[in-house]
């Protein structure tokens, strides 16, 4: 069963730290046209790629489509890809009045809401350039509950301007208070070509050591609040891990539609250009440029993805997928690394929480010394 991702590249205002593909230039006519173009894209692919058991509306701000368009897209996806028992997720900005949109989304089968909370006080939200304030977050959570959406996921940014350990603790309390089942807590990364990048010398961001401490502190607070870590930046109550995102980290198939959307199917990756006009014209996706030159669907790529998870690269999973044991060279390289960063035992190889802070160099070290990392 594949995961279906629909990218909605529209935002009322682009956040100053965001480098995702989106535009603030849109109106109802364009939203109508975009929804129909997504339906047409589904029609062109459904015969080739079987059924889906997750549907994820990402962005941008997908909730801007409104209830009628979301319903149309869910119904079309169900007709083309089944969606039997599917996890259907909508990303939304709590700044908007979403009561009607969430009611329609839930009525159409939507069952998971991801809100960009980012912080739990208005001062930090302002420093991040967010449109919403805390009263908006509470209102939207209530609207979701009223619509019958019990699976609530909240995003929390770490190591941001004006953030403290105390405000992180408060944010975790708010997550629990709002009944969240899932939290994505990720370190702010200042990306090139964003307003924050141009302002990076005046943002008063914490240094690397402070950022690392803040991440570890947030992990501890989330665990105490009942959210178990299952991936570098993701925490969930038992049974509420993101089924869609787990497909990415497990090397499973997923189909992405929309400008800047990526796909991985039958061991091959491709992507749509970051070009709304081209997508609306029906131009096809192109082969994805793999910067690491690691072969798609290879044991090395699988290991890279799995080492993002707390469960790590498990021996039983690797054997089931490739018909062989985890390469001894990988095990030897992992065993030679500090145990506070990497665990290597009969179950497999996995990074510790401290190791997650050094994921890229550690994974490169393990796989490079195994002779399979390019």
One Martini backbone bead per residue (centre of mass of N, CA, C, O) as a GRO file, in nm:
protein
  374
    1UNK     BB    1   0.095   0.037   0.025
    2UNK     BB    2   0.061   0.361  -0.046
    3UNK     BB    3   0.151   0.699  -0.035
    4UNK     BB    4  -0.037   1.005  -0.045
    5UNK     BB    5   0.070   1.324  -0.182
    6UNK     BB    6  -0.053   1.667  -0.143
    7UNK     BB    7   0.041   1.966  -0.277
    8UNK     BB    8  -0.011   2.302  -0.128
    9UNK     BB    9   0.116   2.622  -0.263
   10UNK     BB   10  -0.035   2.800  -0.017
   11UNK     BB   11  -0.012   3.136   0.131
   12UNK     BB   12  -0.074   3.422   0.288
   13UNK     BB   13   0.206   3.392   0.451
   14UNK     BB   14   0.545   3.378   0.456
   15UNK     BB   15   0.765   3.247   0.643
   16UNK     BB   16   1.096   3.347   0.726
   17UNK     BB   17   1.199   3.021   0.748
   18UNK     BB   18   1.076   2.924   0.480
   19UNK     BB   19   1.154   2.674   0.194
   20UNK     BB   20   0.900   2.603   0.088
   21UNK     BB   21   0.678   2.563  -0.164
   22UNK     BB   22   0.525   2.888  -0.222
   23UNK     BB   23   0.230   3.112  -0.246
   24UNK     BB   24   0.043   3.436  -0.218
   25UNK     BB   25  -0.076   3.401  -0.520
   26UNK     BB   26  -0.428   3.393  -0.484
   27UNK     BB   27  -0.750   3.245  -0.564
   28UNK     BB   28  -1.038   3.081  -0.617
   29UNK     BB   29  -0.980   3.007  -0.910
   30UNK     BB   30  -0.704   2.873  -0.855
   31UNK     BB   31  -0.801   2.662  -0.651
   32UNK     BB   32  -0.989   2.517  -0.844
   33UNK     BB   33  -0.776   2.445  -1.057
   34UNK     BB   34  -0.588   2.288  -0.871
   35UNK     BB   35  -0.779   2.063  -0.785
   36UNK     BB   36  -0.827   1.958  -1.077
   37UNK     BB   37  -0.527   1.893  -1.133
   38UNK     BB   38  -0.500   1.677  -0.915
   39UNK     BB   39  -0.713   1.489  -1.032
   40UNK     BB   40  -0.570   1.447  -1.304
   41UNK     BB   41  -0.311   1.327  -1.182
   42UNK     BB   42  -0.448   1.081  -1.062
   43UNK     BB   43  -0.559   0.967  -1.332
   44UNK     BB   44  -0.260   0.918  -1.455
   45UNK     BB   45  -0.172   0.695  -1.205
   46UNK     BB   46  -0.367   0.470  -1.085
   47UNK     BB   47  -0.299   0.220  -1.280
   48UNK     BB   48   0.014   0.189  -1.172
   49UNK     BB   49  -0.030   0.220  -0.820
   50UNK     BB   50  -0.250   0.126  -0.659
   51UNK     BB   51  -0.300   0.141  -0.327
   52UNK     BB   52  -0.396   0.349  -0.047
   53UNK     BB   53  -0.336   0.428   0.328
   54UNK     BB   54  -0.246   0.732   0.266
   55UNK     BB   55  -0.322   1.090   0.323
   56UNK     BB   56  -0.143   1.400   0.241
   57UNK     BB   57  -0.176   1.741   0.328
   58UNK     BB   58   0.054   1.970   0.205
   59UNK     BB   59   0.301   2.250   0.240
   60UNK     BB   60   0.191   2.508   0.295
   61UNK     BB   61  -0.185   2.564   0.314
   62UNK     BB   62  -0.432   2.339   0.274
   63UNK     BB   63  -0.680   2.475   0.426
   64UNK     BB   64  -0.733   2.692   0.194
   65UNK     BB   65  -0.927   2.513   0.020
   66UNK     BB   66  -1.139   2.398   0.181
   67UNK     BB   67  -1.404   2.185   0.212
   68UNK     BB   68  -1.491   2.125  -0.085
   69UNK     BB   69  -1.210   2.059  -0.207
   70UNK     BB   70  -1.128   1.841  -0.008
   71UNK     BB   71  -1.361   1.654  -0.066
   72UNK     BB   72  -1.300   1.613  -0.364
   73UNK     BB   73  -1.014   1.487  -0.320
   74UNK     BB   74  -1.091   1.251  -0.140
   75UNK     BB   75  -1.295   1.119  -0.331
   76UNK     BB   76  -1.097   1.082  -0.565
   77UNK     BB   77  -0.887   0.913  -0.415
   78UNK     BB   78  -1.081   0.684  -0.338
   79UNK     BB   79  -1.154   0.604  -0.632
   80UNK     BB   80  -0.839   0.548  -0.714
   81UNK     BB   81  -0.699   0.429  -0.408
   82UNK     BB   82  -0.936   0.369  -0.180
   83UNK     BB   83  -0.861   0.425   0.141
   84UNK     BB   84  -0.861   0.189   0.332
   85UNK     BB   85  -0.821   0.285   0.647
   86UNK     BB   86  -0.711   0.569   0.632
   87UNK     BB   87  -0.476   0.814   0.673
   88UNK     BB   88  -0.593   1.161   0.704
   89UNK     BB   89  -0.409   1.457   0.642
   90UNK     BB   90  -0.403   1.801   0.773
   91UNK     BB   91  -0.269   2.099   0.716
   92UNK     BB   92  -0.259   2.392   0.944
   93UNK     BB   93  -0.358   2.726   1.026
   94UNK     BB   94  -0.473   2.875   1.326
   95UNK     BB   95  -0.542   3.170   1.217
   96UNK     BB   96  -0.784   3.040   1.098
   97UNK     BB   97  -1.116   2.980   1.023
   98UNK     BB   98  -1.192   2.613   1.053
   99UNK     BB   99  -1.467   2.489   1.118
  100UNK     BB  100  -1.586   2.415   0.836
  101UNK     BB  101  -1.342   2.267   0.720
  102UNK     BB  102  -1.323   2.042   0.940
  103UNK     BB  103  -1.607   1.929   0.907
  104UNK     BB  104  -1.568   1.843   0.609
  105UNK     BB  105  -1.317   1.672   0.638
  106UNK     BB  106  -1.442   1.464   0.833
  107UNK     BB  107  -1.688   1.382   0.654
  108UNK     BB  108  -1.477   1.271   0.421
  109UNK     BB  109  -1.243   1.116   0.632
  110UNK     BB  110  -1.089   1.289   0.803
  111UNK     BB  111  -0.839   1.212   1.097
  112UNK     BB  112  -0.594   1.433   1.068
  113UNK     BB  113  -0.419   1.700   1.246
  114UNK     BB  114  -0.179   1.960   1.149
  115UNK     BB  115  -0.029   2.201   1.358
  116UNK     BB  116   0.138   2.522   1.361
  117UNK     BB  117   0.247   2.613   1.650
  118UNK     BB  118   0.584   2.631   1.750
  119UNK     BB  119   0.453   2.791   2.003
  120UNK     BB  120   0.339   2.909   2.358
  121UNK     BB  121   0.384   3.221   2.276
  122UNK     BB  122   0.352   3.538   2.144
  123UNK     BB  123   0.647   3.626   2.133
  124UNK     BB  124   0.761   3.384   1.969
  125UNK     BB  125   0.565   3.405   1.733
  126UNK     BB  126   0.656   3.686   1.643
  127UNK     BB  127   0.960   3.607   1.594
  128UNK     BB  128   0.854   3.392   1.360
  129UNK     BB  129   0.612   3.521   1.188
  130UNK     BB  130   0.339   3.448   1.290
  131UNK     BB  131  -0.014   3.473   1.262
  132UNK     BB  132  -0.064   3.340   1.523
  133UNK     BB  133  -0.219   3.280   1.836
  134UNK     BB  134  -0.310   3.117   2.113
  135UNK     BB  135  -0.618   3.154   2.075
  136UNK     BB  136  -0.618   3.010   1.797
  137UNK     BB  137  -0.528   2.733   1.885
  138UNK     BB  138  -0.760   2.670   2.078
  139UNK     BB  139  -0.988   2.704   1.875
  140UNK     BB  140  -0.895   2.485   1.670
  141UNK     BB  141  -0.896   2.245   1.863
  142UNK     BB  142  -1.199   2.266   1.920
  143UNK     BB  143  -1.294   2.230   1.627
  144UNK     BB  144  -1.176   1.949   1.591
  145UNK     BB  145  -1.331   1.809   1.817
  146UNK     BB  146  -1.614   1.884   1.706
  147UNK     BB  147  -1.554   1.721   1.429
  148UNK     BB  148  -1.389   1.442   1.530
  149UNK     BB  149  -1.075   1.508   1.566
  150UNK     BB  150  -0.840   1.316   1.757
  151UNK     BB  151  -0.584   1.344   1.564
  152UNK     BB  152  -0.334   1.542   1.700
  153UNK     BB  153  -0.084   1.755   1.558
  154UNK     BB  154   0.222   1.920   1.670
  155UNK     BB  155   0.431   2.189   1.615
  156UNK     BB  156   0.783   2.233   1.727
  157UNK     BB  157   1.017   2.473   1.786
  158UNK     BB  158   1.376   2.489   1.817
  159UNK     BB  159   1.600   2.725   1.876
  160UNK     BB  160   1.470   3.009   1.911
  161UNK     BB  161   1.378   3.309   1.942
  162UNK     BB  162   1.326   3.355   2.296
  163UNK     BB  163   1.386   3.081   2.395
  164UNK     BB  164   1.321   2.849   2.665
  165UNK     BB  165   1.289   2.603   2.885
  166UNK     BB  166   1.024   2.709   2.998
  167UNK     BB  167   0.876   2.735   2.718
  168UNK     BB  168   0.898   2.437   2.650
  169UNK     BB  169   0.737   2.327   2.885
  170UNK     BB  170   0.480   2.482   2.810
  171UNK     BB  171   0.439   2.353   2.532
  172UNK     BB  172   0.399   2.065   2.636
  173UNK     BB  173   0.152   2.130   2.808
  174UNK     BB  174  -0.023   2.220   2.568
  175UNK     BB  175  -0.026   1.956   2.417
  176UNK     BB  176  -0.172   1.802   2.642
  177UNK     BB  177  -0.416   1.993   2.682
  178UNK     BB  178  -0.513   1.954   2.365
  179UNK     BB  179  -0.476   1.635   2.294
  180UNK     BB  180  -0.231   1.535   2.177
  181UNK     BB  181  -0.072   1.254   1.986
  182UNK     BB  182   0.138   1.449   1.837
  183UNK     BB  183   0.496   1.548   1.794
  184UNK     BB  184   0.690   1.798   1.626
  185UNK     BB  185   1.043   1.841   1.712
  186UNK     BB  186   1.241   2.105   1.572
  187UNK     BB  187   1.511   2.248   1.455
  188UNK     BB  188   1.616   2.538   1.361
  189UNK     BB  189   1.674   2.617   1.012
  190UNK     BB  190   1.871   2.832   0.829
  191UNK     BB  191   1.787   2.911   0.513
  192UNK     BB  192   1.845   2.983   0.218
  193UNK     BB  193   1.643   3.237   0.082
  194UNK     BB  194   1.563   3.366   0.353
  195UNK     BB  195   1.499   3.607   0.576
  196UNK     BB  196   1.662   3.478   0.809
  197UNK     BB  197   1.930   3.465   0.658
  198UNK     BB  198   1.963   3.776   0.631
  199UNK     BB  199   1.923   3.793   0.974
  200UNK     BB  200   2.125   3.601   1.135
  201UNK     BB  201   2.302   3.826   1.295
  202UNK     BB  202   2.011   3.937   1.456
  203UNK     BB  203   1.845   3.684   1.600
  204UNK     BB  204   1.955   3.545   1.856
  205UNK     BB  205   2.075   3.267   1.841
  206UNK     BB  206   2.169   2.986   1.947
  207UNK     BB  207   2.405   2.788   2.001
  208UNK     BB  208   2.486   2.466   1.949
  209UNK     BB  209   2.484   2.376   2.245
  210UNK     BB  210   2.210   2.499   2.321
  211UNK     BB  211   2.045   2.352   2.106
  212UNK     BB  212   2.108   2.068   2.207
  213UNK     BB  213   1.992   2.105   2.493
  214UNK     BB  214   1.705   2.173   2.399
  215UNK     BB  215   1.645   1.907   2.264
  216UNK     BB  216   1.690   1.722   2.510
  217UNK     BB  217   1.482   1.862   2.688
  218UNK     BB  218   1.235   1.815   2.507
  219UNK     BB  219   1.246   1.510   2.507
  220UNK     BB  220   1.202   1.476   2.812
  221UNK     BB  221   0.931   1.626   2.834
  222UNK     BB  222   0.772   1.449   2.635
  223UNK     BB  223   0.806   1.182   2.779
  224UNK     BB  224   0.667   1.274   3.047
  225UNK     BB  225   0.392   1.340   2.872
  226UNK     BB  226   0.366   1.063   2.671
  227UNK     BB  227   0.589   1.104   2.438
  228UNK     BB  228   0.728   0.896   2.214
  229UNK     BB  229   1.011   0.835   2.059
  230UNK     BB  230   1.063   0.747   1.686
  231UNK     BB  231   1.220   1.005   1.591
  232UNK     BB  232   1.413   1.263   1.583
  233UNK     BB  233   1.124   1.469   1.562
  234UNK     BB  234   0.925   1.233   1.683
  235UNK     BB  235   0.611   1.206   1.873
  236UNK     BB  236   0.404   0.957   2.055
  237UNK     BB  237   0.145   0.801   2.118
  238UNK     BB  238   0.028   0.508   2.132
  239UNK     BB  239  -0.056   0.450   1.788
  240UNK     BB  240   0.031   0.772   1.666
  241UNK     BB  241   0.200   0.736   1.445
  242UNK     BB  242   0.303   0.830   1.137
  243UNK     BB  243   0.221   0.650   0.868
  244UNK     BB  244   0.327   0.821   0.639
  245UNK     BB  245   0.621   0.893   0.736
  246UNK     BB  246   0.715   0.595   0.770
  247UNK     BB  247   0.751   0.543   0.469
  248UNK     BB  248   1.005   0.711   0.427
  249UNK     BB  249   1.185   0.554   0.659
  250UNK     BB  250   1.118   0.250   0.516
  251UNK     BB  251   1.107   0.250   0.191
  252UNK     BB  252   0.836   0.313   0.085
  253UNK     BB  253   0.577   0.387  -0.104
  254UNK     BB  254   0.529   0.709  -0.284
  255UNK     BB  255   0.297   0.971  -0.391
  256UNK     BB  256   0.361   1.286  -0.550
  257UNK     BB  257   0.155   1.586  -0.585
  258UNK     BB  258   0.295   1.862  -0.710
  259UNK     BB  259   0.484   2.117  -0.658
  260UNK     BB  260   0.774   1.961  -0.517
  261UNK     BB  261   0.696   1.674  -0.537
  262UNK     BB  262   0.763   1.345  -0.422
  263UNK     BB  263   0.877   1.014  -0.538
  264UNK     BB  264   0.850   0.646  -0.451
  265UNK     BB  265   0.871   0.384  -0.702
  266UNK     BB  266   1.004   0.094  -0.757
  267UNK     BB  267   1.299   0.234  -0.688
  268UNK     BB  268   1.200   0.528  -0.786
  269UNK     BB  269   1.275   0.875  -0.838
  270UNK     BB  270   1.069   1.177  -0.828
  271UNK     BB  271   0.983   1.520  -0.949
  272UNK     BB  272   0.846   1.825  -0.918
  273UNK     BB  273   0.874   2.120  -0.999
  274UNK     BB  274   0.909   2.457  -0.877
  275UNK     BB  275   0.611   2.492  -1.067
  276UNK     BB  276   0.297   2.586  -1.100
  277UNK     BB  277   0.249   2.631  -1.404
  278UNK     BB  278   0.351   2.352  -1.496
  279UNK     BB  279   0.141   2.186  -1.344
  280UNK     BB  280  -0.113   2.317  -1.474
  281UNK     BB  281  -0.014   2.210  -1.767
  282UNK     BB  282   0.089   1.896  -1.715
  283UNK     BB  283   0.368   1.853  -1.639
  284UNK     BB  284   0.599   1.634  -1.574
  285UNK     BB  285   0.802   1.470  -1.403
  286UNK     BB  286   1.133   1.421  -1.268
  287UNK     BB  287   1.425   1.323  -1.200
  288UNK     BB  288   1.591   1.284  -0.919
  289UNK     BB  289   1.849   1.451  -0.749
  290UNK     BB  290   2.106   1.268  -0.598
  291UNK     BB  291   2.345   1.394  -0.394
  292UNK     BB  292   2.470   1.106  -0.277
  293UNK     BB  293   2.459   0.865  -0.489
  294UNK     BB  294   2.247   0.671  -0.386
  295UNK     BB  295   2.090   0.400  -0.447
  296UNK     BB  296   1.791   0.315  -0.510
  297UNK     BB  297   1.684   0.072  -0.286
  298UNK     BB  298   1.924   0.029  -0.127
  299UNK     BB  299   2.083  -0.068   0.152
  300UNK     BB  300   2.196   0.214   0.210
  301UNK     BB  301   1.936   0.378   0.198
  302UNK     BB  302   1.784   0.218   0.410
  303UNK     BB  303   1.980   0.279   0.642
  304UNK     BB  304   1.959   0.588   0.639
  305UNK     BB  305   1.654   0.593   0.710
  306UNK     BB  306   1.642   0.405   0.969
  307UNK     BB  307   1.849   0.588   1.145
  308UNK     BB  308   1.610   0.794   1.224
  309UNK     BB  309   1.517   0.579   1.411
  310UNK     BB  310   1.491   0.440   1.714
  311UNK     BB  311   1.499   0.141   1.602
  312UNK     BB  312   1.646   0.139   1.344
  313UNK     BB  313   1.861  -0.109   1.224
  314UNK     BB  314   1.714  -0.410   1.177
  315UNK     BB  315   1.781  -0.732   1.135
  316UNK     BB  316   1.500  -0.849   1.056
  317UNK     BB  317   1.435  -0.635   0.837
  318UNK     BB  318   1.682  -0.670   0.657
  319UNK     BB  319   1.641  -0.969   0.591
  320UNK     BB  320   1.354  -0.941   0.467
  321UNK     BB  321   1.453  -0.742   0.233
  322UNK     BB  322   1.765  -0.884   0.146
  323UNK     BB  323   1.853  -1.180   0.248
  324UNK     BB  324   2.047  -1.053   0.477
  325UNK     BB  325   2.278  -0.937   0.667
  326UNK     BB  326   2.420  -0.710   0.822
  327UNK     BB  327   2.698  -0.574   0.756
  328UNK     BB  328   2.988  -0.613   0.927
  329UNK     BB  329   3.112  -0.334   0.863
  330UNK     BB  330   2.887  -0.172   0.995
  331UNK     BB  331   2.912  -0.294   1.275
  332UNK     BB  332   3.205  -0.217   1.326
  333UNK     BB  333   3.172   0.087   1.294
  334UNK     BB  334   2.959   0.121   1.519
  335UNK     BB  335   3.124  -0.014   1.757
  336UNK     BB  336   3.357   0.219   1.738
  337UNK     BB  337   3.164   0.402   1.857
  338UNK     BB  338   3.025   0.579   2.083
  339UNK     BB  339   2.779   0.460   2.304
  340UNK     BB  340   2.631   0.747   2.339
  341UNK     BB  341   2.559   0.737   2.011
  342UNK     BB  342   2.588   0.413   1.963
  343UNK     BB  343   2.410   0.108   1.894
  344UNK     BB  344   2.540  -0.238   1.900
  345UNK     BB  345   2.359  -0.539   1.834
  346UNK     BB  346   2.161  -0.808   1.769
  347UNK     BB  347   1.926  -0.611   1.661
  348UNK     BB  348   2.143  -0.374   1.573
  349UNK     BB  349   2.131  -0.028   1.465
  350UNK     BB  350   2.153   0.274   1.677
  351UNK     BB  351   2.069   0.581   1.776
  352UNK     BB  352   2.090   0.805   1.999
  353UNK     BB  353   1.991   1.098   2.112
  354UNK     BB  354   2.275   1.220   2.084
  355UNK     BB  355   2.320   1.103   1.796
  356UNK     BB  356   2.104   1.272   1.642
  357UNK     BB  357   2.283   1.538   1.646
  358UNK     BB  358   2.496   1.342   1.450
  359UNK     BB  359   2.378   1.189   1.207
  360UNK     BB  360   2.536   1.237   0.946
  361UNK     BB  361   2.830   1.156   1.037
  362UNK     BB  362   2.755   0.878   1.153
  363UNK     BB  363   2.633   0.746   0.903
  364UNK     BB  364   2.876   0.789   0.722
  365UNK     BB  365   3.070   0.623   0.893
  366UNK     BB  366   2.927   0.351   0.884
  367UNK     BB  367   2.896   0.327   0.562
  368UNK     BB  368   3.179   0.398   0.464
  369UNK     BB  369   3.331   0.169   0.620
  370UNK     BB  370   3.145  -0.043   0.457
  371UNK     BB  371   3.164   0.052   0.136
  372UNK     BB  372   2.851   0.197   0.051
  373UNK     BB  373   2.928   0.498   0.058
  374UNK     BB  374   2.917   0.793  -0.164
   0.00000   0.00000   0.00000
